Amino acid sequence: MGAAEVAGAESLADYAAATAGCTRCRLAEGRTQVVFGSGDPNADLLFVGEAPGFHEDKQGVPFVGQAGKLLERLLAGIGLDRSRVYIANVLMCRPPGNRDPQPDEIEACEAHLFRKLELIEPRVVATLGNFATKLLSGKPHGITRVHGTPQDATVGSRRVTLYPLFHPAAALYTPRMLQTLEEDFARIPALLERDAPAPAPVITLPVAAPAAPAPAPPAPVEQLGLF
């Protein structure tokens, strides 16, 4: 699809198909496939990581390695699973050797991420690690400073609750970091509940009073005879 067709894609599936051959940056030259994202296309909770790794590049699905298994475990701890959230990355293509994303690569791919948010319409966006947090918050603060602190943010054209988290990869071999991540995850259900739309008010219609019986017609007046 051309650029106009990508911009006009009306569903997440259409957009995934439109971007499968993306060549906006040099990462297209070395990838196996675009890793678009996976999960519920109508999810209230969207996770945004950094970039695909080796396993993701081969399978075309984000977070399928050890960090992905930990993410699934953390989700299970708050009563969720992958099918009920959406998972994506800042970049859709794997950087060589899993190096950090470069500024021009982020710039080339960020429009894809913003369009996904418009189509999915999540209420809470959980950023995993420094790159996703800095990009979506628009602030230079590192994840160590802001993790576990929700903030209102406009991402693309959508107003969301942004919730920065440590990247699961950082907690794989650090028990202290894992504990912090578990504590931060435990706050997610309350964020989803807080942002849930208020139920529509119940309107009680007045009960009509039973109609009063029609008055009986007056009895005919008996006229007395004059004679």
C-alpha positions, 0 to 999 in steps of 0.5 A: 500500500502507498502512504495515502492508503496507510494513513486511511486504514480504518482498522488495526488489521488493515493498518498491520497489512499496510505497514508489513512492507514498511521501508521508512528507515534502514532497519528494513534492510536487515529485518526478517519481518515487521513486528506490528503488535499483538493482542486485543484490538480494543484493549483498555491497556496498551503496553509499549516496549522498546524494539523487537529482539531476535525471537520477536523478529523471527516470530513476528510477535512482540515479547516472546522471549524471556522478558515476554514470559515474565510479562505474562507472569506479571499480567497473570498476577493482576488477573490479566493475560495477553489476549486482554491487552495489546502489546507493541514496541516503539520500533517495529523492526529489530535493530542489529545486535539488539542495539539501542534505537537511534533517533532517526529510527524512532522518528520514522516509526513513531507515527505508526505507534501513534496511529495504533493508539488512535485505532485501539483507543486504550485508556492506560498506556504502560511504557516499558523502559526508558525509550518508550517512556521518554518518547510518549511522555515527551519528557527527558526523565529516566524510568528510575525517576518516574516508574510507578507514577501515572501521569495524564498525557496526550499521545498522538491525538489521544488523551491517556493515562501514561504509566511508566514501568521498568522493562521486564528484561531489566528484572529478569536477574535482579530480585530487587527490580522484580519486586519493584515491577510487581509492586508497580503492576499491582497498581494497574487494576486501580488505574483501569478502574479509575479511568473506566467510563461512569455507568449511564445514570438510571432514569426512573420514569414516573409511574402514571397514576391510575385514571380517576373513574368518570363521574356518574351521570346525574340522576334525572330530576323527577318532575312532579305533576301539576295536577 
